[in-house]
Amino acid sequence: MSLHRTTLVKPWQRLAAAVSAATLGVGLLAGCGTDAADEKKNDDAPAAAGGAFPVTVEHAFGSTEVSKAPKRVVTVGYTDDQAVLAFGVKPVGMVDQYPNP
């Protein structure tokens, strides 16, 4: 018994698949690039100037005012590090989001 293909792939379908695959590949490679602005960042810069406080942060539950600059910050939630980084502070500790057993 021989296997015979009953439906043939039309040339335009083959071309559409190739163009889609190429577009996806270019998009994925473009996402791996960096901007010139990313290279100019200095991670060793001080967190905030002394005159920047008090700071008021708007969030989903209203607003919070921080009167003095924090000295050491630890985040305890899975997404709390983003709020701390918005202040320009590097946390000294955070939750292990993907703990190894």
TORLUMSE-900205 format. One line per field, with one value per residue (C-alpha): x, z, y negated; residue number from 0. Coordinates in steps of 0.25 Angstrom, whole numbers, plus 5000, padded with zeros to 4 digits. Each point is the difference from the previous one (the first is absolute). Example, Ala and Ser with C-alpha at 12.3 -4.5 7.8 and 13.67 -1.06 7.14 Angstrom:
// residues 2
east <- (5049,5006) .
up <- (5031,4998) .
north <- (5018,4986) .
num <- (0,1) .
// end
This chain:
// residues 101
east <- (5000,5006,4998,4995,4998,4986,5001,5011,5006,4998,5012,4994,4998,5014,5004,4991,5007,5014,4997,4993,5012,5010,4992,4999,5015,5004,4990,5007,5014,4996,4995,5014,5006,5004,4998,5011,4993,5001,5015,5002,4993,5009,4995,5010,4994,4994,4986,4994,5005,4998,4991,4990,4992,4989,4994,4986,4997,4987,4995,4988,4996,5002,5013,5011,5010,5014,5006,5014,5010,5000,5013,4998,4988,4995,4988,4991,4990,5002,4998,5004,5014,4994,4994,5014,5007,4991,5005,5014,5005,5006,4994,5010,4991,4988,4991,5005,4990,5004,5005,5008,4995) .
up <- (5000,4996,5007,4991,5004,4996,5004,4994,5006,4991,4996,5007,5013,5000,4997,5011,5010,4996,5002,5013,5005,4995,5007,5013,4999,4998,5011,5010,4996,5001,5014,5004,4996,5009,4999,5001,5012,5007,4999,5006,5013,5012,5010,5011,5000,5014,5002,5002,5003,5015,4996,4993,5012,5004,4988,4997,4992,4993,5000,4999,5014,5000,5003,5010,5005,5004,5009,5001,4991,5004,5004,4997,4993,5000,4991,5005,4988,4987,4993,5011,4994,4988,5010,5007,4987,4997,5011,4994,5012,4998,5010,5009,5000,4993,4999,4992,4989,4995,5012,4997,5007) .
north <- (5000,4987,4987,4989,4986,4996,4985,4992,4988,4988,4991,4988,5008,5004,4985,4995,5010,4996,4985,5003,5008,4989,4989,5008,5002,4986,4995,5010,4995,4986,5002,5005,4987,4988,4985,4990,4995,5013,5000,4986,5004,5000,5010,4995,4986,4996,5003,4987,4986,4995,4989,5009,5004,4999,5009,5003,5012,5003,5014,5009,4997,4985,4993,5002,4989,5004,4989,5005,5008,5015,5005,5015,5006,5014,5004,5011,5002,5006,4987,4990,4998,4992,4990,4999,4998,4989,4992,5003,5009,5013,5010,5008,5012,5005,5012,5012,5001,5013,5008,5013,5012) .
num <- (0,1,2,3,4,5,6,7,8,9,10,11,12,13,14,15,16,17,18,19,20,21,22,23,24,25,26,27,28,29,30,31,32,33,34,35,36,37,38,39,40,41,42,43,44,45,46,47,48,49,50,51,52,53,54,55,56,57,58,59,60,61,62,63,64,65,66,67,68,69,70,71,72,73,74,75,76,77,78,79,80,81,82,83,84,85,86,87,88,89,90,91,92,93,94,95,96,97,98,99,100) .
// end
